[in-house]
Structures are given as C-alpha cells and as structure tokens.
Amino acid sequence: MKKSTQRKAYHAAFKLKAIDLSVQEGNKAAAHKLGVNESMVRHWKQQHEELIQCQRTTKAFRGHKSRWPELENVLEDWVIIQRADGQAKTIPSEMDIEDFKGGPSWCCRFMRRKYMSITARMTVCQQLPSDYEEKVSNFHKFIEKKTSIVWKQLRYVNKHLQNLSV
C-alpha cells in the first residue's frame, strides 16, 4: 500500500531557485536535489515570468484560475445580496454562456475562491432573562460566601498542622 504524502505550498523564491537549478543541472536533477516532482519544476518554468514579478515570500499561483471570471464577479455580488439557492443558473444564460452547469463542486470552489462561507449564518440565540443582572450578582455573593468558608477551614487546618510540627 502506497503511503500518501501531504501536499506542500512553496514560496516564489523557492520556485525561482528551482528554475535556476534546473537550467544549470536539468529538471530531474533539480527536482531530486530539492525534493519535489520533476513535473512541478517544469510547471514552475512555465510560470517564470509571473514568478519574477510577484513577491518572493508569496505562495503564488496555487489553485486554478476561474474559467468565467466575469460571471463569478456578478455571482459573487448576487450571492452576497440574495444568499438563495437555485437561481444562480439563470445568470449564465443572461450572459450568453452556454456550457455552464454550475454543479455542487463548482459552487464550492467558487465560494472558496471568493472567500465566502459555505455554511449558513446562524442568527437564533437564547434571550437573556429580564432579571439576569440580579441573578449574576446573587451568584457572585454565593461564590464569595462559599469560598470564604473554605478558606476559614483551610486556615484552621493549617494552624493545627503547624502546631503538630513544632
């Protein structure tokens, strides 16, 4: 049984280092030295221009780009306003996009790309009783009374223990 490895994200500086190393020694040798797949090095070489322009500490170009960015911008605005199910499929036809299906996995990826919550916001909460301040005050007094009794008992026991040790 093959052991699964955890996915890693790499900074742009690391990717540029891998590209430089692959130019000097080849893709396979660079991948072996850096502990990554050769296909990753080839992919990073294709992104060379974009990697040069971005910040070195950025974990850049992860995930897929949107196929329909204009549609997603309109949908993002619509979802923020509506937060309703089922009506999102009418917008692509208005924008003359024919092969859009908008399935559940596309919806999850869209929501993730736009940093939107997939779960519904909960607004139901328990109401505080009208006399809650009085109850809190009574509870504090109760705790103070009980702790003072416990402290008195501890002082009494401690006093007798000290007498026994002398």
FITORDO-456805 format. One line per 5 residues: their letters; for each residue x, y, z of N, C-alpha, C. Coordinates in nm, 3 decimals. Layout:
BEGIN
A> X:Y:Z:X:Y:Z:X:Y:Z  ...
This chain:
BEGIN
MKKST> 0.084:-0.117:0.000:0.000:0.000:0.000:0.089:0.124:0.000  0.060:0.218:-0.089:0.142:0.338:-0.103:0.110:0.438:0.008  0.215:0.491:0.068:0.198:0.589:0.174:0.168:0.725:0.111  0.061:0.790:0.156:0.025:0.919:0.098:0.109:1.029:0.162  0.147:1.126:0.080:0.225:1.238:0.130:0.136:1.360:0.138
QRKAY> 0.172:1.449:0.229:0.093:1.570:0.246:0.137:1.673:0.143  0.041:1.746:0.089:0.070:1.849:-0.011:0.143:1.965:0.056  0.231:2.029:-0.019:0.308:2.141:0.034:0.288:2.262:-0.057  0.300:2.380:0.001:0.296:2.505:-0.075:0.435:2.566:-0.070  0.481:2.618:-0.183:0.616:2.671:-0.191:0.613:2.821:-0.221
HAAFK> 0.707:2.893:-0.162:0.721:3.037:-0.186:0.776:3.059:-0.326  0.754:3.179:-0.378:0.803:3.215:-0.512:0.955:3.208:-0.517  1.022:3.245:-0.409:1.170:3.241:-0.406:1.219:3.097:-0.424  1.152:3.001:-0.361:1.191:2.861:-0.374:1.170:2.814:-0.518  1.060:2.856:-0.578:1.030:2.817:-0.716:1.134:2.874:-0.812
LKAID> 1.174:3.000:-0.789:1.277:3.062:-0.875:1.411:2.992:-0.857  1.441:2.950:-0.734:1.565:2.875:-0.708:1.562:2.742:-0.785  1.446:2.677:-0.785:1.432:2.551:-0.857:1.449:2.572:-1.007  1.398:2.683:-1.059:1.412:2.713:-1.202:1.559:2.734:-1.236  1.631:2.813:-1.156:1.773:2.838:-1.181:1.854:2.709:-1.176
LSVQE> 1.822:2.626:-1.078:1.892:2.498:-1.064:1.863:2.406:-1.182  1.739:2.409:-1.232:1.704:2.322:-1.345:1.772:2.369:-1.475  1.795:2.499:-1.487:1.866:2.550:-1.605:2.011:2.502:-1.602  2.071:2.500:-1.484:2.211:2.458:-1.470:2.229:2.307:-1.481  2.141:2.231:-1.412:2.164:2.087:-1.398:2.057:2.000:-1.464
GNKAA> 1.947:2.058:-1.507:1.839:1.980:-1.566:1.723:1.965:-1.469  1.606:1.939:-1.524:1.483:1.930:-1.443:1.489:1.818:-1.339  1.532:1.701:-1.384:1.531:1.584:-1.296:1.628:1.601:-1.179  1.748:1.652:-1.207:1.848:1.670:-1.101:1.802:1.778:-1.002  1.745:1.885:-1.054:1.696:1.993:-0.967:1.583:1.943:-0.878
AHKLG> 1.493:1.867:-0.936:1.381:1.813:-0.859:1.430:1.720:-0.750  1.528:1.637:-0.782:1.583:1.543:-0.684:1.652:1.618:-0.570  1.732:1.721:-0.603:1.802:1.798:-0.500:1.705:1.869:-0.407  1.597:1.921:-0.461:1.503:2.000:-0.381:1.390:1.917:-0.321  1.381:1.791:-0.358:1.280:1.702:-0.301:1.139:1.728:-0.352
VNESM> 1.128:1.763:-0.481:0.997:1.786:-0.542:0.987:1.701:-0.668  0.869:1.697:-0.727:0.849:1.623:-0.852:0.907:1.701:-0.969  0.951:1.627:-1.069:1.005:1.690:-1.190:0.896:1.770:-1.263  0.774:1.721:-1.258:0.664:1.793:-1.324:0.640:1.930:-1.261  0.664:1.940:-1.128:0.648:2.069:-1.061:0.752:2.168:-1.113
VRHWK> 0.874:2.122:-1.132:0.980:2.209:-1.184:0.943:2.256:-1.324  0.895:2.165:-1.408:0.854:2.203:-1.545:0.742:2.306:-1.541  0.646:2.285:-1.450:0.534:2.379:-1.438:0.582:2.516:-1.390  0.673:2.517:-1.295:0.727:2.645:-1.245:0.805:2.718:-1.353  0.873:2.642:-1.443:0.946:2.706:-1.553:0.849:2.777:-1.647
QQHEE> 0.730:2.722:-1.663:0.628:2.788:-1.747:0.579:2.916:-1.680  0.583:2.924:-1.549:0.535:3.040:-1.475:0.649:3.139:-1.443  0.763:3.123:-1.506:0.883:3.201:-1.471:0.859:3.352:-1.471  0.797:3.404:-1.574:0.775:3.549:-1.584:0.686:3.600:-1.470  0.579:3.528:-1.441:0.489:3.569:-1.333:0.558:3.561:-1.196
LIQCQ> 0.643:3.459:-1.179:0.714:3.442:-1.052:0.815:3.554:-1.029  0.876:3.603:-1.135:0.971:3.713:-1.122:0.900:3.840:-1.075  0.778:3.861:-1.123:0.705:3.984:-1.093:0.638:3.985:-0.956  0.614:3.869:-0.897:0.544:3.867:-0.767:0.645:3.874:-0.653  0.594:3.894:-0.531:0.680:3.900:-0.413:0.743:3.764:-0.388
RTTKA> 0.864:3.765:-0.335:0.938:3.640:-0.313:0.876:3.554:-0.204  0.809:3.616:-0.109:0.751:3.538:0.002:0.610:3.488:-0.030  0.557:3.523:-0.144:0.421:3.482:-0.180:0.419:3.335:-0.220  0.322:3.264:-0.167:0.299:3.127:-0.213:0.206:3.139:-0.332  0.266:3.171:-0.446:0.191:3.219:-0.561:0.137:3.106:-0.649
FRGHK> 0.030:3.140:-0.718:-0.027:3.060:-0.826:-0.071:2.921:-0.780  -0.139:2.918:-0.666:-0.196:2.792:-0.618:-0.341:2.789:-0.660  -0.393:2.674:-0.693:-0.532:2.661:-0.735:-0.549:2.699:-0.881  -0.667:2.673:-0.932:-0.696:2.700:-1.072:-0.759:2.836:-1.088  -0.731:2.899:-1.202:-0.796:3.025:-1.233:-0.939:2.998:-1.275
SRWPE> -1.021:3.097:-1.259:-1.161:3.084:-1.296:-1.175:3.078:-1.448  -1.267:2.995:-1.496:-1.293:2.987:-1.639:-1.379:3.102:-1.686  -1.465:3.152:-1.596:-1.557:3.261:-1.628:-1.546:3.369:-1.520  -1.441:3.451:-1.521:-1.423:3.549:-1.414:-1.534:3.654:-1.408  -1.585:3.698:-1.525:-1.693:3.798:-1.523:-1.818:3.741:-1.458
LENVL> -1.849:3.618:-1.493:-1.965:3.551:-1.434:-1.948:3.540:-1.283  -1.830:3.502:-1.238:-1.808:3.485:-1.094:-1.817:3.617:-1.020  -1.773:3.726:-1.081:-1.787:3.856:-1.015:-1.933:3.895:-0.999  -2.013:3.870:-1.104:-2.157:3.900:-1.096:-2.223:3.810:-0.993  -2.186:3.681:-0.995:-2.243:3.585:-0.900:-2.205:3.619:-0.756
EDWVI> -2.083:3.662:-0.736:-2.040:3.700:-0.601:-2.129:3.811:-0.547  -2.151:3.912:-0.628:-2.239:4.022:-0.585:-2.379:3.970:-0.558  -2.427:3.883:-0.647:-2.563:3.831:-0.632:-2.577:3.745:-0.506  -2.476:3.660:-0.479:-2.482:3.573:-0.362:-2.479:3.655:-0.234  -2.398:3.759:-0.234:-2.392:3.845:-0.117:-2.529:3.907:-0.091
IQRAD> -2.596:3.950:-0.196:-2.727:4.014:-0.180:-2.835:3.910:-0.150  -2.840:3.803:-0.223:-2.951:3.708:-0.215:-2.931:3.595:-0.115  -2.814:3.529:-0.121:-2.788:3.410:-0.041:-2.902:3.308:-0.055  -2.946:3.289:-0.179:-3.056:3.196:-0.204:-3.008:3.082:-0.293  -3.080:2.971:-0.295:-3.042:2.853:-0.373:-3.115:2.848:-0.506
GQAKT> -3.049:2.788:-0.607:-3.115:2.752:-0.730:-3.123:2.858:-0.837  -3.112:2.984:-0.806:-3.133:3.088:-0.906:-3.003:3.132:-0.974  -2.891:3.082:-0.930:-2.763:3.122:-0.987:-2.748:3.078:-1.132  -2.821:2.974:-1.174:-2.806:2.922:-1.309:-2.874:3.010:-1.414  -2.952:3.109:-1.375:-3.015:3.197:-1.474:-2.918:3.305:-1.522
IPSEM> -2.819:3.339:-1.443:-2.725:3.445:-1.479:-2.638:3.407:-1.599  -2.583:3.284:-1.608:-2.503:3.250:-1.726:-2.580:3.262:-1.857  -2.707:3.224:-1.858:-2.785:3.236:-1.982:-2.805:3.382:-2.019  -2.816:3.471:-1.920:-2.825:3.614:-1.948:-2.695:3.668:-2.005  -2.582:3.604:-1.968:-2.450:3.648:-2.017:-2.407:3.571:-2.141
DIEDF> -2.494:3.489:-2.200:-2.468:3.408:-2.320:-2.354:3.308:-2.301  -2.349:3.246:-2.185:-2.254:3.138:-2.159:-2.333:3.008:-2.170  -2.294:2.922:-2.266:-2.376:2.806:-2.298:-2.340:2.680:-2.222  -2.211:2.653:-2.199:-2.171:2.524:-2.141:-2.154:2.528:-1.990  -2.218:2.621:-1.923:-2.208:2.632:-1.777:-2.309:2.539:-1.712
KGGPS> -2.260:2.452:-1.619:-2.351:2.362:-1.548:-2.373:2.406:-1.405  -2.271:2.459:-1.340:-2.284:2.509:-1.203:-2.320:2.402:-1.102  -2.245:2.293:-1.102:-2.272:2.184:-1.007:-2.223:2.216:-0.867  -2.245:2.123:-0.775:-2.206:2.145:-0.636:-2.055:2.167:-0.617  -1.971:2.092:-0.689:-1.827:2.109:-0.671:-1.781:2.243:-0.727
WCCRF> -1.839:2.287:-0.840:-1.806:2.419:-0.893:-1.848:2.526:-0.792  -1.963:2.509:-0.733:-2.014:2.606:-0.636:-1.921:2.617:-0.516  -1.874:2.504:-0.465:-1.781:2.506:-0.350:-1.651:2.575:-0.387  -1.598:2.545:-0.506:-1.473:2.610:-0.549:-1.493:2.759:-0.569  -1.607:2.797:-0.627:-1.639:2.939:-0.646:-1.645:3.010:-0.512
MRRKY> -1.713:2.951:-0.414:-1.727:3.012:-0.282:-1.589:3.024:-0.215  -1.504:2.922:-0.233:-1.372:2.926:-0.174:-1.286:3.034:-0.240  -1.294:3.045:-0.374:-1.216:3.147:-0.445:-1.255:3.287:-0.404  -1.383:3.307:-0.375:-1.433:3.440:-0.339:-1.437:3.461:-0.188  -1.378:3.367:-0.112:-1.372:3.376:0.035:-1.511:3.394:0.096
MSITA> -1.605:3.314:0.049:-1.742:3.320:0.101:-1.768:3.195:0.184  -1.852:3.208:0.283:-1.885:3.097:0.370:-1.977:3.000:0.298  -1.950:2.871:0.313:-2.034:2.770:0.251:-2.153:2.738:0.342  -2.134:2.752:0.472:-2.242:2.723:0.565:-2.326:2.848:0.590  -2.449:2.826:0.628:-2.541:2.937:0.654:-2.509:3.005:0.786
RMTVC> -2.531:3.135:0.791:-2.508:3.211:0.913:-2.625:3.186:1.008  -2.594:3.162:1.134:-2.697:3.137:1.233:-2.727:3.266:1.308  -2.857:3.299:1.322:-2.893:3.422:1.392:-2.978:3.394:1.515  -3.018:3.269:1.537:-3.102:3.235:1.650:-3.014:3.227:1.775  -3.053:3.296:1.879:-2.979:3.289:2.004:-3.077:3.294:2.121
QQLPS> -3.029:3.251:2.235:-3.114:3.247:2.353:-3.125:3.388:2.413  -3.245:3.427:2.450:-3.268:3.558:2.510:-3.233:3.554:2.658  -3.170:3.661:2.706:-3.136:3.669:2.848:-3.261:3.703:2.928  -3.274:3.647:3.049:-3.390:3.680:3.131:-3.384:3.827:3.174  -3.499:3.884:3.206:-3.505:4.026:3.241:-3.429:4.057:3.370
DYEEK> -3.422:3.960:3.461:-3.354:3.984:3.589:-3.215:3.918:3.594  -3.148:3.908:3.479:-3.020:3.838:3.476:-2.912:3.909:3.558  -2.915:4.042:3.566:-2.814:4.114:3.644:-2.824:4.079:3.792  -2.946:4.069:3.841:-2.969:4.032:3.981:-2.921:3.889:4.006  -2.948:3.799:3.911:-2.906:3.661:3.926:-2.753:3.648:3.926
VSNFH> -2.688:3.725:3.841:-2.542:3.723:3.837:-2.485:3.774:3.969  -2.542:3.881:4.020:-2.498:3.937:4.147:-2.517:3.837:4.261  -2.634:3.770:4.266:-2.659:3.669:4.368:-2.560:3.553:4.358  -2.528:3.514:4.235:-2.432:3.405:4.214:-2.294:3.445:4.267  -2.250:3.568:4.240:-2.121:3.615:4.290:-2.117:3.614:4.443
KFIEK> -2.225:3.659:4.506:-2.231:3.659:4.652:-2.224:3.517:4.707  -2.295:3.425:4.642:-2.293:3.285:4.682:-2.151:3.228:4.675  -2.081:3.255:4.566:-1.945:3.204:4.548:-1.852:3.264:4.654  -1.864:3.394:4.678:-1.781:3.458:4.781:-1.804:3.395:4.917  -1.929:3.369:4.950:-1.963:3.309:5.080:-1.902:3.170:5.092
KTSIV> -1.919:3.088:4.989:-1.867:2.951:4.993:-1.714:2.949:4.997  -1.650:3.035:4.920:-1.503:3.035:4.921:-1.448:3.087:5.053  -1.518:3.182:5.116:-1.470:3.231:5.246:-1.479:3.121:5.351  -1.584:3.039:5.346:-1.597:2.927:5.440:-1.483:2.827:5.418  -1.455:2.797:5.292:-1.348:2.703:5.259:-1.214:2.758:5.307
WKQLR> -1.188:2.887:5.288:-1.062:2.947:5.333:-1.049:2.943:5.484  -1.159:2.967:5.554:-1.156:2.960:5.700:-1.119:2.819:5.745  -1.180:2.718:5.680:-1.149:2.580:5.716:-1.004:2.546:5.686  -0.952:2.595:5.574:-0.813:2.568:5.539:-0.718:2.634:5.638  -0.749:2.757:5.680:-0.665:2.825:5.779:-0.666:2.750:5.911
YVNKH> -0.783:2.699:5.952:-0.796:2.623:6.076:-0.710:2.497:6.070  -0.720:2.423:5.957:-0.643:2.300:5.941:-0.494:2.333:5.937  -0.457:2.438:5.866:-0.317:2.478:5.854:-0.260:2.518:5.991  -0.339:2.587:6.071:-0.296:2.630:6.204:-0.265:2.508:6.292  -0.351:2.408:6.287:-0.331:2.287:6.367:-0.215:2.204:6.316
LQNLS> -0.193:2.205:6.184:-0.079:2.133:6.128:0.051:2.197:6.174  0.054:2.327:6.181:0.174:2.397:6.227:0.201:2.364:6.375  0.096:2.354:6.455:0.113:2.320:6.598:0.167:2.180:6.614  0.127:2.087:6.523:0.174:1.949:6.533:0.321:1.938:6.496  0.367:2.023:6.406:0.505:2.011:6.360:0.605:2.071:6.457
V> 0.559:2.150:6.554:0.651:2.215:6.650:0.692:2.121:6.758
